[in-house]
Amino acid sequence: MSCCNATGERPTSHDLSKRINPEDKRLINCKSVDVNQLMPLKYQWAWEHYLNGCANHWMPTEVPMQRDVELWKSNRLTPDERRVIMRNLGFFSTAESLVGNNIVLAVFKHVTNPECRQYLLRQAFEEAIHTHTFHYIVESLSLDQREVFNMYHEVNSINDKDAFEMTLTEDLANPNFTTDSLEGIQKFIKNLVGFYVIMEGIFFYSGFVMMLSFKRQNRMVGIGEQFEYIMRDESIHLNFGIDLINGVKEENPEAWTSELQAEILAMIEKAVELEIAYAQDCLPTGILGLNANVFNEYVEHIADRRLERIGMKSRWGSRNPFPWLGETIDLGKEKNFFETRVTEYQKTASLDW
């Protein structure tokens, strides 16, 4: 039985011409290197993100929910506290699916580097685990499944964020879209900024603060633990996305124009506006030591950090109003998030970074 290579040609013995030079690899628009040849690596950072993701594998069903169920069924949660929990379950349950679909349907085919694709496959699986998490929480608390998973159609502050993200996928989802042109590369960068910097780097973080505030008070600890695990996954997603954006910029400097940077700044300004509106909707009154006004500062603070990470100037100059987050969510520690060993979070792999 004979075998042919990807071009339909039968390989010759010791066909060394097909062996790749790692320097020929590119993040996008690589026509000369077989995308199936992972080794030798060029982008070590992508492989490290993949290994870090694998080392932190978890499943929501490993987290006990009995205490959460007892508290939810009691009268010890106020209507405003229940609103915060429901709003965040409603947002995250659909947002994780949007991110996963963007990876699979839009981003993956345009990334021409195998080690980056390896990480994208891992990330897509993690997004599925996160969606599974909200299914598990909804079932555990006996919530109305349709209410939670359809909330993005019924709550304006959630719908506005999701609709904003969907506009950034439209071009890439077009079957005729390519990154062969300068315009195509710029649209691809905007998509990466929209989903990694904005969705996973801004839109998710207010919800993390709200839900971890319950756990800080030793309430809803099962949900809080799952949100911690999701947040740690998202920290790696964010760092991978920023590395990918900066790598595409470096390999295609002609695309990183002042006009594109102005468009990205406008996107992030709009995202800050939407996230502040979401926080106000979740927190119409002050609870858990939180209020809507303090989230103005926080959202502006994290938006500034994201701008700096992709080589742009900070915009707002706001402080971080949540110093208690410390080792759990401190934005200054995103690069070394797992240096504090979290033994209960490990599987067979070790978090020895």
N, C-alpha and C positions, 0 to 999 in steps of 0.2 A: 504494500500500500504506500503510495507516494504522498508527500505533503508539500504544500505550496506556502509561500510567505504571504504577507498582507497585500502584495501587489499582484499575486497570482503566479509569480515566478517560482520555479522549483529551486530551493537553495542548493548551492554547491558546497562540497566539503570544505570546512574551515573558511567560510566566507567572512573574513575579518572586516571587510568593508562595511558591514552592517553594524559593527560595534560602535556605540555612540561615544562622543566626546562630551563630557558634562558641560563644558563651556559653550556648547552649541544649544543647550537648553534655554528656553525662554518661557516666561509665565503665560504669555498670550502670543498668538500669531507665529507659533513655531511650526514651520512647514518641513524642516529638514530632519527632525528627530522623531523616532517612533515613540508615541505617547505610552506604549505598553512597556517600555524599558525603564523600570524604576531606578535601577542601579547602573552606573554610579550616581550618587546624589549630587545635585548642585546647590539646592536650597535647603541647607541643614535645618534651618528654622522651621520649615514646614514639617519635616520628619519629627522634630522634637515636639511640635504641637500635637502631632498624631500620637506619639508615644505617651505624652502627658494625658491625652484624652483616654487612651486605653487603660492607663494606670488608675484612672478615677472612675471606672465603670461602676454603676449602681443601678438598682431597680427600685421603683417607688414602693412596691409591695414588701420590701424589706423593712419599711418604716412602720412601726405600730401606730394606729390611729385611735385606740380606745379612749384615751384621755380627751382627744379632740371631739370625738363623738359625744362623750358625756357632757362636755362643756357646751357644745352646740345645741344639745337638746335641753339644756338647763335655761334658767332665766338670768344667768350671770353675764351675758353679753348684751350690751345695749343695742338698740336699732342702728345707731351710727357705726358701731363696731362691726355689726353684721354687714352693713353696707360696704365698708372697706373690704372685707373678705370677699363678698360676692362680686364687687366690681373688679377686683384683681383676678379672681378666678375667671371671670368673663373675658377680660382682656387677654390674659396669658394663654388661655385654652385655644384661642384662634391664632394669636400672634405666632406661636411656635409652629403652627401649620404653615403660615405664610412664609416664614423663614425657610422651613424645609422645602416647600414647593419652589421657592426662588433658587435654592441650591440645585435641586434636581432638574428643574425645567428651564432655568435661565443661565446660571453661572457655570455649571459644571462643563458644558460642552465648549465654552469659550476659553477655559483654562487649559492650556496645552502642556502643562508640566505634570508628570506622573506623581511626584511626591505631594504636590498641592492637591491633586485629585484624590490621593489616598486620604488626606486629611478631610477633604470635603465629604467623602463617603462616611467617615467616622462622624463628622458633624451632623450629617443628615440622619444618621441613626440616633444620635443624641437628641435631635429635635423630636424624633418619634417617641423616645423615652419621656421627654418632657410633656408631650401631648398625653401619653399614657398616664403620667402623674396626675393630670387634672381629671382624667377619667376615674382614677383611683380615689381621689379626694371626693369627687362628686358622689360616687357610689358609697363611699364610707359614711358620708354625712347625710345620705339619702336626699340629696338635693334634686331639684327638677333639672334633668339633663338638658332638655330643650331650652330652658331659660338660660343656663350658663353658656352653652355652646352656641347659642344664637344671639348672645348679648351684643355682639358687634353689629347686628342689624337693628338693635332696639335702643341702645344707649349712644347718644350723639358723641360724647367725649371719646368713646372707644371706636366708633365708626369713623370719626374724623382722622384718628391716627392710622387705622388700617387702610383707609382710602388713600391717604397720603402716600403710604408705602407702595400701594398697588400701582400708582402712577409711575413709579420708578422701575417697575418690572415690564411694563407694556412693550417698550422697544425691544428688550432682550428676548421676550417671548415670541416676537415676530419671527416666523421661520426664515425670513430673508435677511435677518439681522446678522452682521459680521463685525468683527473688530479690525477689518483690513484698512479702514479709513481712519483719519484723524478724528472725525466726528464719532465713529463707532467706538474708538478707544475712550473718548471722553464720556460717552453715554455709559460705557461699562464701568468706568471709575465712579460715576454718579450712582450707579446701582450699588456698587460695593460700599460707598459711603452711606447710602440710604439704609442698607440692611445691617452692615456691621457697626458703623459709627452711630447711626441714629436709632434704628430699631433695637439692636442688642446693646448699644453703648449709652443710650439716653432713655428711650421709652421703657426699657425694662427696669431701670435702676430705681425709679420712684416706687414702683411696686415692691421691689426688694426691701426698701426701707420700711414701708408700711407693714409688710408681712413679718419682717424680722423684729419689728417693734412688739408684736404680740409675743414672740418667742423670748424676747428680752424680759418680758414680765411673766415668763413661765406659763404662758397660755397659748393654746393652739400649737403645741410644741411639735406635733407630727407634721403639720403643714409647714411650720417654720423650718424644720430640719430638711424637708424636701426642697424648700425654696433656697436654703443654703447650698444644697447640692446643685440645683439648677444654676444658681448664681456663679458657682465655681466653674461649671461647664461654660457659662456665658463669658466668663473672664478669659478663658482660652480662646473661645470663638472670636471675641473682640481683638485679642492680640494677634491671632492669625489674620483676621481681616485687615488690621492696620499694617501688618507686615506685607500682605499681598498688595494693598493700595500703594504703599511706599515703593515696593518692588516694581510694580507696573509703571509708576511715575519715573523711577530711575531708568528703566529700560526704554521708556517712551517720553523723554523730556519735552518734546515738542507738543505733547498733549496737555501738559500742566501749565496752561496759559493763565494770565490774570483774569480773563473772562470766565474760565472754568472755575477758578478759585472764588470769584464773586458769586457764581451760581451756587457753589457748595456752601458758602457762607449764608446765602439766602435760604437754602434748604435747612441748615441747622438753626437759623433764627426762627423759621416756621416751626420746626420740630420743638424748640423750646416753648414757643407759644402754645402748641397743642398739648405738650406735656404739663404745662402749668394749668391749662384748662382742665385736664384730666385729674390732676391733684385736687383742684378746687371742687370737682364733681365728687371725688371720693371722700373728701373731707370738708363738707359744708360747715361743720363745727369742729372745734379742737378736741381731739381724743388721742390717747396713747402718748401724750406729750408732743403731739404733732399738730400743725395747722397748715392751711393752704399757703399762707404767706411765707412760711419758712421754706416751703418747697420752691418758691421763686428763686431764692438764693441757691438752693441745692442744685436745681436743674441748670441754672446758669453756670454754676461751678463745674459740673461734670461736662457741660458742653465746651467750656473753655479748655478743659483737659483733653478732650477729644480733638479739638482744633489743633492744639499744640502737637499732639501725637502724629498728625499727618502733615506737619510742617507749616501750619498757618498760625497767625497771631491770635491770642486770646481776645475775646470780644467783650466780656462783661466784667471781669475782675471781682466776682463775688467769692465769698468765703464758703467753706464747707461747714454747714450748721449742725452736722451730726458727728462730732468727734467720738461719740460712744461706739460708732461702728467699728473703729479700730482695726484689728486684725481681720475682721470678718469681711469688710467691704471697702476698706480704705482705698481710695482710688490711687494713691501714691504707691500702693503695693501690688498693683495689678501684675507686674512682671514676675513677682516672686510670691504669688498668692499661696502656693502650697508649701512654702518653706516651714510653716508651722504644721507639724505632723498631725493629721486627723485620723487616728487609728480606726475609728468606727466607720470611716468613709472608704477604707481600703478593701480591695478584694485580694486576689492572690498576688497582685503586683505591689510594689513598694513605692511610697511617695518620697523617695530619697532623691530630692532634686539637688 
